[in-house]
């Protein structure tokens, strides 16, 4: 997810928080000019997105299994209409 877009979607409000990071990594990031707050936000957005995907799969597992079972038993709906 794009950092700026996600900030707008979430209201753009920021809160101060304490995060413990490896000192060598922080030193290297500073030497390279990496914006640590932005990098942390992007990493957290990715982790949240992945957690949401896992949660969605768990919540919809029975529907997915039911749909897959139907296709296995009956084939794809409208298969006869396919032109490729």
N, C-alpha and C positions, 0 to 999 in steps of 0.2 A: 504494500500500500504506500502511496506517495505520502511523505512526511507532512508537507504543507496541506494537502487535501484532507488528511486524517485529522489534523489539528482543527481545521474548519468544521469537519463533521462532528467532532467531539466538543465543539464550542470554543476551542482555542484556549481554554483555561489551563493554566499550568500550576502545579503545586511543587513546593520544594520537598525533596525527600533525601534520605541518606542511603547511599548505595555503597557497598564495599566491593572494590575492584582490586585486582592484583596490581601492586605498585609498578612493576616493570612494564605492564601493559599500558598503564596510564602515562608513564614517562615516555614510552615509545609513541603513543598517540599524540601527546603534546609536541614532541619533536617533529612529527609529521604534519602537524597542523590539523589534526582530526578534531572536530567539534564533538566532545565527549557526550554532552547532553543530547545532541541530535542522534549520534550513533546509538546511545542507550535507548532513546525513544524508538528508533527504527528496529532495534533488536527486540524490544518489548512488544512492539506492534506485530512483529513476525511470530513471536511466541504466543500471543493472544490469538492471532489468526489460526495458527496450527491447533491450539487448544479448542477453539470454536469448531474447527473442522472435525476433530475427533469427537467432540460432544454431539455434533449434528449426526455423524455416522452412527453413534450409539443410540441416539433418540429415534433414528429412522431405520435401524437395522431390520426390524420385522417387516416393514413395508418393502425394503429392498430385497429381502429374502423371498417374500411373497411374489414380487414381480419377477424375480429370476426363476422361481419355480414355475410360474405360469409360462414363461418363454420356453423353458426346458420341455414342458409338457405339451405346449400348443404351438410353439414356434413364434416368430415375431408377428405382431398384429399387422395386417395389411401387407404381408410379405408378397402376396400374389400381385399387388399393385406396383411393386418395385420395377423400375425400368432399367436397372443396372445390375 
